Structures are given as structure tokens and as C-alpha cells.
Amino acid sequence: MRRAFVHVGMPRTGSTTFQHIMFHHRAALAGAGVLYPDLTPRSAAAAPHINHQHLGEALDGRRPQREAVELLGRLDEGLRRTDADVVLLSYEGFIQQKLAPRISQRLRAVFDRHGFRMEAAAAVKPQAEMLNSLYAHRLQLMLEKRLFAGFAAAMEGSARFDYHRLVLPWLHACDGRVHAVPLRAADDPAPLVERLLRALGLQGRIAPILAAGEARRVENRSPGPVAAEVSRRLRLLRAHTRLRVSPREMMRAVEGAAQERGLDRMGFRGVDPALRDRMAARHHDGNARFAAAVWGRDWSAVVAPEPETAVNEVARLPLDPAMGGHVEAILHEACAQPGAATAPISADSRPRVASRKGGMGHLRCGCPLGPFRSRPASVAPTSCQLPFALAASVSASRRRGIEGPQAQPLPRLDRYDASAARRDGRAGMKRLERHW
């Protein structure tokens, strides 16, 4: 019996590293009897994708139906023509897709036609760590303007953290053949990729193909605290829309600038001990059911707990003028990317921002992007190379809000507004569910 493995998730559990390896060794894998098909649709053929995200999005309706027909047809044809006895699909979003399209059943029908037995694979980590990762990922795509506390309040009870519910469709479609590995194993220090290949029974075929240390590489690192704060401010200002720049490209510039300054040596951390304990208690029973169904063991016997690290969210730390200067400088650099029309803005022409105790409009430099906190005179530029397109887009209403006789309070960006979160929670959850 030939085997078809579907790597279904979870997001932010080393999936990009695994997919990079499969993508870059596709030809060598075929020689070892493993098919990792290219299922990039014709509409995106100019940039072949490292995984099978297009297939997943087409099957659940996020991409045109014609692409679902196209990609299923290509998968069907590839299975018919291949001599490989193993086929591997990978998209970390498979496990969190809507149930109505019956994606697991549709994929099994394709594999059954060609004599492949479908099995699923997943990597998991504690829910509090997953919550932190989802927030960092949204910052990486410049999708989030809330502080972590606001995001956590809206997402803490989401069903996407019920791993047992998420894996049930795949358990049923695969007749119980689901292989799960923890991001950090309680009893095995080997790298995730190595443990995943071992669980699938493919280490003997694929390990000889990999370069030394390749299984330990980390792709798609999460942003650090400084890049996270810059991302949040750029989103509040809608800078990517005003400058017509890709949010992901802008964030790559932000992360690179932070690293060049010796900042962000550690990824963003927003989870405090109280939230960690609360989420562990909330999901204790669900994790027990998941572990029993997949491993036949206790969750704690397989999954190592998340290492306790201090919260490093910039807005929750004590006021640091030097850090404020770094954030603002990186924000300016990100907006002065190639492709955005720039023009020098003299210090005299920039609108002045009144200092407001407790608010975020404290910068004496008066940059139109919106200030961070008090910036020391030693880092204050004499002119701002902020793209002119963004500077010109600062509306008259915003300027009236920060200067003039009818000045309005500036938004408080350094403090979580619980009432606003409750007011916007339902709409925010709908937006999140559409994205994920």
C-alpha cells in the first residue's frame, strides 16, 4: 500500500522550515520515491510556492473555484503518473479550515483512486505559546494594531485552540492514522524536523538528502519586541496603504533594521504567568482527549511545557527614551523604502505635537507618522526623510486633533482599553476568523 501524508499544521510550529526542506530538495526526494508535488496555480505560476497553501485556500473557498478544479486535477494527474510510493502535501492551515467543505474527505477520495493510504501529520505546542505566536504572526503581516492584552482578550476562548476538535476530521478521514509531534518533546531533544520524519517513517529516505545541520535551521522567525511595536504603529497609521508598499516587505525592512541595531535578539513575548496558567486550565481536558486519541498517553508525558520568559512588550515596559528613539528611527526607515516617493521634510514644516501626559503624542519632533514617547535631543533629526506621499496624506482632521484651539486628545497607544476591546470584540473575532 502506497502512503499519502498530509502535513496539516499547526501554524507557527516549524512548518516553514519543513516546507523549505521539501521544496528545495524536491528533485532528490523524487529520486528517493517521495513525491512533493508543485501545486501552484497558473495565476501564481511566476512564483512557485513552497507549500500547498493555494490548494487549501481553493478547497475552502478563499480562492476561485476554478483553481480548486485545476489543482485537484493536477494532483490527480501527478498521482496517476508517479512511480513514487509516498506523496507528501504540506499546508499548516489545513487543520484550522472550515468543516463544511469536507477537505479531508475530498483529499482522501483523490488518494484512494490511485491506491494511496492517507495519513495526517501535525506539530503542536501549548496553547498560551500558540496565542503568542499568532499575535506575532499578525504583527509580521502588519495586521494588528492592538496591544497583546487586547488580542488575548478577544482570542483566548477561540475554538482554534481546541486541538482535539481540530484533529477530529482528520482522525476520521485517515481512520485514526494521525502522527503528532510536539514542538518541544518532553523526552526527546532531537530537532522537530528529525522527529517528524521519524514519526512518518521517512527518516531513512530523507535524512541522507539533507545537508549537515539543515534539520536545525529556523525559517520565518517571529519578530522581536521592537519590530512588533513598529508594526503596530505602522498599522495604526495605515502606512503600507498610503505608501502602496507590501506589508510583508515593509516588515522585513523593520526586522532587518532592528537586528542591525543589535535589538530583538529574542522573539516577542506577551504571555504572563497568569495568562499561561489560565489557558492551561481551560484546555486541560481537551489536551487530554487529544493526547489519548493520538498518542495513547498523557499530554504532559509527551509535550514539554513552554519555558518561562519575561514579558518584553515595549508598551508594557517602563518608559525608556532610548528605546523610543530606536522605535521611531526604525519606523522612519521602514517608510523610506525604495518604491515610495520621498522628499525631505524640514523640521520647520512638520506639525508640532503637544505633549500630553500619559498619551503617546509626546514627541517634540512632531513627525506626521505619530510619535512614540519622549525622544532625547541626541537622536532628534534636523530633517525627516519620511516619504512625501505619507506626509501629505496626514489629514487636516488629524492635524486639527493635535494642534490648534480645538485640540482633541491623542489615542492612548500604550495602554489596553478594556471597554474598547469588549465593544469591538465580536467584529474583531469575525475578522480574525476570516484571516485564519
C-alpha positions in Angstrom: 0.0 0.0 0.0 1.4 3.4 -1.0 1.1 6.2 1.5 0.0 9.8 1.3 1.0 12.1 4.1 -0.9 15.4 4.6 1.0 17.8 6.9 -1.9 19.7 8.3 -0.5 22.0 11.0 -0.4 23.6 13.4 0.6 27.1 12.3 3.8 28.5 13.8 5.2 25.1 14.8 8.2 24.9 12.4 6.1 24.3 9.3 8.0 26.8 7.2 11.3 25.1 7.9 9.9 21.7 7.0 8.4 23.1 3.8 11.6 24.8 2.8 13.4 21.5 3.1 10.8 19.7 1.0 10.7 22.4 -1.6 14.4 22.8 -2.1 15.0 19.0 -2.3 12.0 18.2 -4.5 14.1 16.5 -7.2 16.2 14.5 -4.8 13.0 13.4 -2.9 11.5 12.1 -6.2 14.7 10.0 -6.7 14.0 8.6 -3.2 10.4 7.7 -4.0 8.8 10.7 -2.4 6.6 13.0 -4.4 6.3 16.6 -3.1 4.1 18.0 -5.9 4.1 21.5 -7.2 0.5 22.7 -6.9 1.0 26.4 -7.7 -2.0 27.6 -9.8 -1.4 29.2 -13.2 -2.5 32.5 -11.8 0.6 32.5 -9.5 3.0 30.4 -11.7 5.6 33.2 -11.8 6.4 32.4 -8.1 6.2 28.7 -7.3 5.0 28.3 -3.7 7.0 26.2 -1.2 3.8 24.6 0.2 0.3 23.7 -0.8 -1.5 26.8 0.6 -3.1 27.5 -2.7 -4.8 24.1 -2.7 -6.0 24.5 0.9 -7.4 28.0 0.2 -9.1 26.9 -3.1 -10.7 23.9 -1.4 -12.3 26.0 1.4 -13.5 28.8 -0.9 -10.9 31.5 -0.3 -9.6 31.2 -3.8 -11.7 30.9 -7.0 -13.4 27.5 -7.6 -11.7 27.1 -10.9 -8.4 26.9 -9.0 -9.8 24.1 -6.9 -10.7 22.2 -10.0 -7.3 23.0 -11.6 -5.2 21.9 -8.6 -7.2 18.8 -7.8 -6.8 17.8 -11.4 -3.1 18.4 -11.3 -2.8 16.4 -8.1 -4.9 13.6 -9.7 -2.7 13.5 -12.8 0.5 13.6 -10.7 -0.6 10.6 -8.7 -1.5 8.7 -11.8 1.8 9.3 -13.4 4.2 9.0 -10.5 6.2 5.9 -9.6 6.8 7.2 -6.0 5.2 5.1 -3.2 5.0 8.2 -0.9 3.3 11.5 -1.6 3.5 14.5 0.8 1.3 17.6 1.0 2.0 20.4 3.4 0.0 23.4 4.5 -0.2 24.3 8.1 -3.7 25.8 7.7 -5.4 22.5 6.7 -6.2 21.7 10.3 -7.9 25.0 11.0 -10.1 25.2 7.9 -13.9 25.2 7.9 -15.6 21.8 8.2 -18.3 22.4 5.6 -16.0 21.8 2.5 -15.0 18.4 3.9 -11.5 18.9 2.8 -10.1 15.8 4.5 -12.7 13.6 2.8 -12.1 15.2 -0.7 -8.3 14.6 -0.4 -8.8 11.1 0.7 -11.1 10.4 -2.3 -8.3 11.6 -4.6 -5.6 9.4 -2.9 -7.9 6.4 -2.8 -8.4 6.4 -6.6 -4.7 5.8 -7.0 -4.1 3.4 -4.2 -2.6 5.8 -1.7 -3.5 5.4 2.0 -3.9 8.8 3.5 -2.3 9.7 6.8 -2.1 13.1 8.6 0.8 14.8 10.4 0.8 17.7 12.8 3.0 19.5 15.2 1.6 21.0 18.4 2.6 23.3 21.3 0.9 24.6 24.5 -2.0 27.0 23.8 -0.5 30.0 25.5 2.6 29.8 23.3 0.4 29.4 20.3 -1.6 32.5 21.2 1.7 34.5 21.4 2.8 33.1 18.1 -0.5 34.0 16.4 -0.2 37.6 17.6 3.5 37.8 16.4 2.5 36.4 13.0 -0.2 39.0 12.6 2.4 41.7 13.5 4.7 40.2 10.9 1.9 40.7 8.3 1.1 44.2 9.7 -2.5 43.1 10.6 -2.6 44.0 14.2 -2.8 47.4 16.0 -3.9 46.2 19.4 -1.6 45.6 22.3 -1.2 41.9 23.1 -3.6 42.2 26.0 -6.4 43.3 23.7 -5.6 40.5 21.2 -5.5 37.9 24.0 -8.9 39.1 25.4 -10.5 38.6 22.1 -8.8 35.3 21.2 -8.3 33.5 24.5 -11.5 31.5 24.2 -11.3 30.8 20.5 -12.0 27.2 19.3 -8.8 27.2 17.3 -7.0 26.2 20.5 -9.1 23.1 21.0 -6.7 20.7 19.4 -8.9 17.7 19.8 -11.8 19.3 17.9 -9.5 20.4 15.2 -7.9 17.0 14.6 -11.2 15.0 14.7 -12.0 15.4 10.9 -8.5 14.1 10.1 -8.8 11.2 12.6 -12.0 10.2 10.9 -10.8 10.6 7.3 -7.5 8.8 8.0 -9.1 6.0 10.1 -7.1 7.2 13.1 -3.7 7.5 11.3 -2.6 10.8 12.7 1.0 11.4 13.6 1.6 14.3 16.0 4.9 15.6 17.3 5.3 18.3 20.0 7.4 21.4 19.1 9.4 20.5 22.2 9.2 16.9 23.3 9.4 16.0 27.0 11.7 13.0 26.4 13.4 13.7 23.1 15.8 16.6 22.4 16.1 16.0 18.7 15.1 18.8 16.2 11.5 18.9 15.2 12.1 18.0 11.6 14.0 14.9 12.6 11.3 13.8 15.0 8.6 14.5 12.4 10.4 12.4 9.7 10.9 9.6 12.2 7.2 9.6 13.1 6.3 9.3 9.4 8.8 6.6 8.9 10.7 8.7 6.3 13.9 9.5 8.1 15.8 6.7 6.3 14.9 8.2 2.9 15.1 11.9 3.6 17.8 12.3 6.2 20.7 11.3 3.8 19.5 14.1 1.4 19.8 16.9 3.9 22.9 18.9 4.5 24.6 18.9 7.9 22.6 20.9 10.3 19.8 21.6 7.9 17.2 20.0 10.1 18.1 22.5 12.8 17.5 25.6 10.7 14.8 28.0 11.7 12.9 29.8 8.9 10.3 32.6 9.3 11.4 33.7 12.8 8.9 35.7 14.8 9.5 39.5 15.1 11.1 40.8 18.3 9.6 43.3 20.7 10.9 46.4 18.9 9.8 45.2 15.4 6.4 44.3 17.0 5.9 47.8 18.3 6.9 49.4 15.0 4.5 47.1 13.2 1.6 48.1 15.4 2.3 51.8 14.9 2.6 51.4 11.1 -0.7 49.5 11.1 -2.4 52.3 13.2 -1.1 54.8 10.6 -2.0 52.5 7.6 1.4 53.4 6.3 1.6 50.4 3.9 -1.7 51.6 2.2 -0.7 55.2 2.0 2.7 54.3 0.5 1.4 51.4 -1.6 4.1 49.0 -0.1 3.6 45.3 0.6 3.2 45.0 4.4 5.4 41.9 4.5 8.2 43.7 2.6 7.9 46.7 5.0 8.1 44.4 8.0 11.2 42.7 6.5 12.8 46.1 6.4 11.7 46.7 10.0 13.1 43.4 11.3 16.4 43.9 9.5 16.8 47.4 10.9 16.1 46.2 14.4 18.7 43.4 14.1 21.3 45.8 12.6 21.0 47.9 15.8 21.6 44.8 17.9 17.9 44.8 19.1 15.4 42.0 19.1 17.8 39.2 20.0 14.7 37.4 21.4 11.3 37.0 19.8 8.2 38.8 21.1 6.9 37.6 24.4 3.5 38.8 25.6 2.2 35.9 27.8 2.5 36.4 31.5 2.2 33.6 34.1 -1.4 34.4 34.9 -2.5 34.0 31.2 -0.3 30.9 30.8 -2.0 29.2 33.8 -5.4 30.3 32.7 -5.1 28.8 29.3 -3.5 25.6 30.6 -6.5 25.1 32.9 -9.0 26.0 30.1 -7.6 23.4 27.7 -6.5 20.7 30.1 -9.4 18.4 29.3 -9.2 19.0 25.5 -5.5 18.3 25.5 -6.1 15.1 27.5 -8.5 13.9 24.8 -6.1 14.9 22.0 -3.2 13.0 23.6 -5.3 9.9 24.3 -6.6 9.8 20.7 -3.2 10.5 19.0 -0.6 9.1 21.4 -2.4 7.0 23.9 -0.5 8.8 26.6 -0.9 11.8 28.9 -0.3 15.3 27.3 2.4 16.1 29.9 4.3 12.9 29.2 4.8 13.9 25.6 4.8 17.8 25.4 7.4 19.8 27.3 6.0 22.9 29.0 6.8 26.3 27.5 9.9 27.8 29.1 9.0 30.8 31.3 10.3 34.0 29.9 9.7 37.6 30.9 7.2 39.7 29.0 9.1 42.1 26.7 6.3 44.0 25.0 7.7 47.6 24.6 4.5 49.3 25.7 4.3 47.3 28.9 7.9 48.0 30.0 9.0 51.1 32.0 9.5 54.2 29.9 12.8 54.1 28.1 13.6 57.2 26.0 16.5 55.3 24.2 14.1 52.6 23.1 11.6 55.2 22.0 14.3 56.7 19.8 15.0 53.3 18.2 11.4 52.6 17.5 10.8 56.0 15.8 14.0 55.8 13.8 13.2 52.3 12.5 9.6 53.4 11.7 11.1 56.2 9.5 13.5 53.8 7.8 10.7 51.4 7.0 8.7 54.2 5.4 11.6 55.3 3.3 11.9 52.1 1.3 12.7 52.0 -2.4 9.5 52.4 -4.4 7.9 55.0 -2.2 8.3 58.6 -3.4 10.3 60.5 -0.9 11.0 64.2 -0.3 12.8 65.8 2.6 10.5 67.4 5.2 12.2 70.2 7.0 11.9 70.3 10.8 10.1 73.7 10.5 7.4 72.3 8.2 6.4 69.4 10.3 3.4 69.8 12.5 4.1 70.2 16.2 2.7 67.7 18.7 1.6 69.0 22.0 2.9 66.9 25.0 0.1 65.1 26.7 0.7 63.3 30.0 0.0 59.6 29.6 -0.7 59.7 25.9 1.5 58.7 23.0 1.8 62.1 21.3 4.8 63.3 23.3 7.5 63.8 20.6 8.8 67.3 20.3 9.9 66.5 16.7 6.3 66.4 15.5 6.7 63.7 12.9 3.5 63.2 10.9 3.7 59.5 11.4 2.8 59.9 15.0 5.2 60.0 17.9 6.4 57.3 20.2 7.3 58.9 23.5 9.8 61.4 24.6 12.8 61.3 22.2 16.1 62.5 23.5 17.6 65.6 21.8 20.6 63.5 20.9 18.7 61.4 18.4 16.3 64.2 17.1 16.9 64.7 13.3 17.1 68.1 11.7 15.0 66.9 8.9 12.8 63.9 8.2 13.2 61.8 5.1 9.7 60.4 5.5 8.1 59.6 2.2 6.3 62.7 1.0 3.3 60.5 0.0 2.7 59.6 3.6 3.4 63.0 5.0 1.0 64.6 2.5 -1.7 62.0 3.5 -1.9 63.2 7.1 -5.4 64.5 7.0 -6.5 68.0 8.1 -8.7 66.4 10.7 -5.7 64.7 12.3 -3.7 67.9 12.3 -6.6 69.7 13.9 -6.6 66.9 16.5 -3.0 67.6 17.6 -2.7 71.4 17.3 -5.0 74.5 17.3 -7.6 75.8 19.7 -9.9 72.7 19.3 -7.2 70.1 20.0 -8.6 66.6 20.7 -6.9 64.0 22.9 -4.5 61.8 21.1 -5.2 58.0 21.1 -3.7 56.1 24.0 -1.5 53.5 22.4 0.5 52.4 25.4 -2.5 51.2 27.5 -5.0 48.5 26.8 -8.5 49.9 26.6 -10.7 47.0 28.0 -14.0 48.7 27.2 -13.0 49.3 23.6 -11.9 45.6 23.4 -15.3 44.4 24.6 -17.1 46.8 22.2 -15.1 45.7 19.2 -14.5 42.1 20.3 -17.2 40.4 18.2 -16.3 42.3 15.0 -12.7 41.7 15.6 -13.2 38.0 16.1 -15.0 37.8 12.8 -12.1 39.5 11.0 -9.6 37.1 12.7 -11.6 34.1 11.7 -11.8 35.2 8.1 -8.0 35.7 8.1 -7.1 32.4 9.7 
